[in-house]
Amino acid sequence: MNRNATIRVNLRRYFPVLREMEFTSEHINEEKNVIMLDHNVHVEFGKFNLIFESTGMPHQYRVKTFPGIMGSTLKLLPRNPQYVRFRVRKGN
């Protein structure tokens, strides 16, 4: 399976709401989907060793990690509670 297909399968698995939306691979790089991450966190996110799981609260996610994630990256993540809250930055 090629990399794009693997990503699509995992996105649909971990984010089932995408099945209900008209979200396709063409939408992945749209500006509204941008998130800034530390380089190490970005690498682990890209390997699916780290995901942001919905909590049901707007803009709040649980950081969920999987075996294989680098210890140095774990040190960068929130500990207790393991939640992050994203903000929308408006402007330039």
Secondary structure as GFF3:
##gff-version 3
##sequence-region A 1 92
A	DSSP	alpha_helix	3	14	.	.	.	ID=ss1
A	DSSP	alpha_helix	17	20	.	.	.	ID=ss2
A	DSSP	three_ten_helix	25	27	.	.	.	ID=ss3
A	DSSP	three_ten_helix	31	33	.	.	.	ID=ss4
A	DSSP	alpha_helix	39	46	.	.	.	ID=ss5
A	DSSP	beta_strand	50	54	.	.	.	ID=ss6
A	DSSP	beta_strand	60	65	.	.	.	ID=ss7
A	DSSP	alpha_helix	71	74	.	.	.	ID=ss8
A	DSSP	beta_strand	83	85	.	.	.	ID=ss9
###
